[in-house]
């Protein structure tokens, strides 16, 4: 049994995410103002390859570890020891593939120093993902939250020092990420080490099970990540770095609307992995989809209204072109938030591969539309391609999810009387 209520865990993750957003926005303000559209474009573009590579070389171990720790099929110390062994292997693989990727891209704006800083971050980015999965699998949501918000706080402080004070430009921005990833990995490693007494063991049967289940998570995650990030790569090739900068800033702000679905997804995956009452989880998932969609719709309207004066005020007039990016991409962001919740439910029962059936075709559509629209529309072409891909993919996924959990589509999308009972529960919790 979980020690905390579902509402408390979701609220804890959400509050942590909001704090993370605030720190991230402050960091992005400093970066955009100090680097300018071109420098911010280079910074955003050089991170695309390692982000995609890390999403692949994780081998889905984060999701697989949540599933295995939740099911308690093996000893906890043996599962964690096996995860650490895999971490060493995937770190080496990630660095190798990223290096090859930069050789293939061969972009003159990516200096040797930039590439070195990015590649050094890879083992720590992987470790953060793995350690977060361990905490979530053990239903230690607070510790997983700490990894998110404290790493962003360290990142903000490092940006102030390296980019604002020392004026190290793009190199300082990349060094800030490296420092944040390293320090939070060190903290998480010490915490896990204390809990298992540094008696790390591994068994090949566990390594095999983690990798076999993880492969499904990895393939699903890569397809989804490519849907999220392929537009930046194509913009980089088919347009200018200024357009990449405008688009990256606009999308990064619009994606902040994912925080509630992300909070729900983290807790839902943990609870699903540790639960046997599938009917209750199905009912809860449907309710969460409906409530979060309504909340996202309201937040989208507010963001669309505020962005015309917020962007020039906070990020500067030179980023005014990002306003239309934000306003136009909101429908796709809103729809994909539904997918994020539903996919977390399926991941918790060990079926992450179902997302591939839907979002691989959506990825192909995304690429083709980007190739068609970017040359003539620039960043807005990438926006419309993203909207079409996200919306079609999510609508298709709702039907696929319905069949996978044997829950009628109507029960997923139709509002019910008890959808907002959580408000009363929240008030009681606040008044305690």
N, C-alpha and C positions, 0 to 999 in steps of 0.2 A: 504493500500500500504506500502511496506517495504521502509524504509528511505534510505537504502544503496543498491547498486547494488549487484547482486549475486556474481560477481567476487570479489568485495571488502570483502564480508562476508567470502567467501571461503578462500581468501588470508589471512584475519585476523585470521581465525581458523588455517590455515596451519602454519603461522608464529608462532602463539602461541604454536602449537604442536611441531614445530621444536625446539623452546626454551625449551619446556618440555622435549623433547628427550635429548637435550644437558645436562640439569640438571640431568635427569635420568641416562644417561650414566656415568656421573661423579660419581653419587651415587653408581652405580653398580660396577665401577672400585674400589672404596674404599671398598665396601662390599666384593667383590670377593677376593681382595688382603688381607684384614684384617681377613676374615673368613676362607679363603681357600675353596677348593672344597667340603669338608665334611660339614663345617659350613654353606657355601652358600646353600648346598643341604638341610640342616635342615631348614634354613630360608625360602627357596622356598617351601618346602613341607608343613610346618606348615601353610602357607598362603592359601593353596589350599582349605581346608575345609571351612574356613570363606568366601573365594571368591565365592565359589559355593553357600553357604548358603545365602550370601548377594544378589547374583543374583536371588535367588528364593524368599527371603523374601522382596525384593523390591516390589514384587507383580505387577511389570510392571508399577508402579505409575509414573516413569519418563516419559515413552512414553505416558501413559494415560493423564498426565498433559499437555504435549505438545499438544496433540490432542484436549483436552477440552478447554485449553486457546486459542488455535488457532481458534476453531469454535465459541467461545464466546457465548455459549449457556447459561451459568450462569454468575453471577457477579464474577469478578476477586477475590475480597476479600473472597467470600464464597468458591471458589475453593481452594484458598491457605489455608484457615482455615481448610478445609476438608483434605487437604494433610498433614497438621501438625498433625491432629488427627491420621491419618493412620501411620505417622512416629512413633508416640509413641507406637502404637500397634506392628508394624513390628520390632522395635528395641528390644522389649522384646522377641518376637518370634525368632528373629535371634540369640540372645544370648543363648536362651534355646536350639535351634536345634544344634548350634555349640558346646555347651557343651556336648550334647549327642553324636555328631559325634566324638569328641575326646575320649570319653569313649569307643566307639565302636572300633576305630582305636587302642587305647592303645599302642602308640609308646613310647618307653622309652626315646627317644631323645627329646620328647616334655615335657619339665619341667612345673611345675605348674605356674611359673612366666611367661614363654613364652605364655602359654594358656591364662592367665589372661590379659596380654597386648593385645593379639589378640582379645579377647572378648570385652574388653573395647573400641576397635576401631570401633566395628560394628555399634553403633548408629550414629557415625559421618560419616562413609562411606555411610550409607543410606541417611543421611541428605545431603551430597554432591551431591548424585545422584538426589534426589528430588529437591533440590534448583537449580541445573543445568537445570533440566527439566522445572522448572518455568521460568527461564530466557530465555531459548530457545523458549518456548511456547509464550512468549511475544515478541519474535524476538529481545531480548537484547543479541545478540551473544557475544558482547564484555565482558559482565559480566560472561557469561558461560565460555568464554576463560580464564578469570582471575582465576576462580576456578581451572582450570587445571594447568596453568603454575605457579601460585603463590604457590599452594600446593606443587608442585614438588620442587620449590625453597626452601620452608621451610623444606621439607624433606631432601634436600641436605645439608643444614646448620646443621640440627639436626644429620645427619649421620657423618658429620665432627666432631661435638662435642662429640656425644655419642659413636661412633665406633672408629674413628681415634684418637681423643685426650684422651678420658676417657677409651678407650679399653674395653667397656662393651659387646663386641662380639655380639652374636645373640640377647641378651636382649636389647642392645643398638639399634640394627637395628629395632627391633619391636617397641621400644619406639619412635624412629624417625617417624615411620608411624603414631603412635598415636598422636604425637604432631602436625604433619602436618594436619591430618584430623580434629583435634579439632579446631585449629586456623582458618582454612579456613571456617569451618562450622560456627564459631562465626561471621566472617566477612559477610558471605552470609546471615545469619539470621538477622543481623542488617540492611543490605541493603533492604531486603524484608520487614522487619518491618517498615522501614521509608516510603516505597512506599505505603503500605496499612494502614499506620497510627496506627499500633498495634490494629486495630479493627478486630481481627481474629474471624470469624464466620464459622460455618459449618452447612450444612443441610444433613440429612441422604440420601436424594435422590441423592445428589452429591457424597457422600461417596459411595453409591451403584453403581452409574455410573462409578466412577473412578475405583472401584474394579473390576467391571464386564469387562470393557475394559482392565484394567490392568492385569487381569488374563491371557488374551491372550498374552499380551506383556511378562508377566513373564514366561509362559510356553515356548514361543518361545526363550526367552533369556536363560533360563536354559538349553534347549537342545543345543543351540549354544555354551554356556559357557562350557558345558560338553565336547563337541567336541574339544574345545580349551585346556581344562585342565585335562581331564581324563587320558591322557598319563603320566602326572607327578605322579598321584596317583598309576598307575599301575607300573611305573618304581620304585617307592618307595617300592612296595611290591615284585617285581620280579627281581630287580637288586640292585645296591648299591647306597648310598648317593652321592658318587663321580659321578656316571653316571647321577643322578638327577641334580647335580650341573652343569656338562658339558651341559646337555640338556637344562636346564633352562636358562643358559646364552646364548647359541646359539639361542634358540627360541626367547628370549626377544630382541636380536639384530635384527634378521630377521623380527620380527613383527613391527619394526620401519618403514618398508615400507608401513604399513597401514595408515600412517599419512595423506597422500593426500586423500585416500578414506574416512577416518574418517572425515576429514574436509568437504569434499563434502557431506557426509551423514548427518552431523549435520545441515548444512544449508538447504539441500534438504528436510529433514523431517520438519523443521520449515516452509519453504516456502510452502510445500505441504499441511500442516495442515491449513495454512492461505490462500490458493489459491482455486479458482474455475475453473481456466483454465487448465483442465487436459491434453489437447492435447499439450499445450506448455510445461508442466512439463514432459510429456512423451518424447517429442523431446529433451529437455534439459538433461534428465536422460540418454538417449541413447548416447548422445554426451559425457557426463561426464564419462560414462563407458569406451568408446573407448579411450579417451584421457588419462585417469588415468591408464588404462591397459598398454598403450604404455610407459607412464612415469615410471610405475612400472617395466616393462621389462628392460628398460635402467638402472634403479637404481639397479635392481637385478644383472645385469651383472657387474656393478661397484663393488657392495658389494662382489660378488663371487671372483673377482680378488684381492680386497684389503684385505679380511679377513685373508689370510695366514700370512701376516706380521702384520696386525693391532691387532689381538687378542693377540699374544705373547707380542707385544710391550706395549699395553695398559693394558691388564688384567693379563699378566704374562705367562711364559712358561707352568705353571701347568695347564692352561686352553686351551692348544693347541688343545686338542681333540674336543673343541667346533667349530673349523674351519669347519670340515666336516659336523657337524650338520647344520651350517649356509648354506653352499653351497648346501647341498642335500634337505633342506626343502624349498628353495626358490620357486620352482614351485607351491607347495601347497599354500604358502603365497600369491603368485601372483594371483592365481585363486580365493581365498577366498575374495580378495579385490573387485572383481566384485560383489560378493554376498552382501558385506557390503553396496554398493551403491544401488543396486536394492532393498534390504530389507528395506532401509531407505525410499524409495519411497512408498512402500506398507504400512509401519508403519504410514506414514503421512496421509494416507487415511483410517486408522483404520483397516488394514488387516495384523497385524503382525503374525497371526496364520498360514499363508500360509507357512512360513519358516519351521514350525514343520513337515508338510507333507514330506518335502524333507530331512531335517537334522536329523530327528529321525532315519530313516533307515541308514543314513550316520554315525550316532553315533554308531549304532549296528555294522556296518562294522569296524569302528575305534576300538572298544573294542575287537572284535574278532581277528583282525589283530595284535593288541598290545599283546594279550595273546599268539599269535602264534610266533611272531617275537622277542619280548623283551628277553625271556629266552636265545636265541641263539645269538642275535645281540646287545643286550643292548640298549643304547640310539638311535642307528641307526635304530633299529627295530621300535621304537616309531616314528622316522622321516618318515619312509616309510609308516607306518599306517596312519599318519597324511596327507601325500601327497595324498594317495588314497582317503581318506575320504573327504578332502577339494575339490579335483578336481572333483570327481563324484558328490558331493553335489552341487557344483556351476554349473556344466553343466546341471544338472537336474533342478536347480532353474531357470536358464535362460528360459527354456521352460515353466515352471509353471508361471513365471512372465509374459511371453508373452501372455498367455491365460488370466491372471488376469486383465491386463490393455488393452487387445485387440490390441496389437502391435506386428507385425510379428517379428520373431527372426532376420530376415535379417536386419530390421531397427535398431535393438539393436547392432548388431556386425559389420555391414559393415560400413567402414569409408566413410564420406561424405565431400563434398567440404567446407562446413561451419564449420567443426569440429575445425579448428584452428583460427577462426576469433577472438577468445578471446585474441590472442597474440597482435593484433592491439589495442583492447580495453585496454589491460594491459599497453601497451606503452603510450597510451593517458593519462591514469590515472597516470603513473609514471611522465610524463612530465608536469603535471599540476602545 
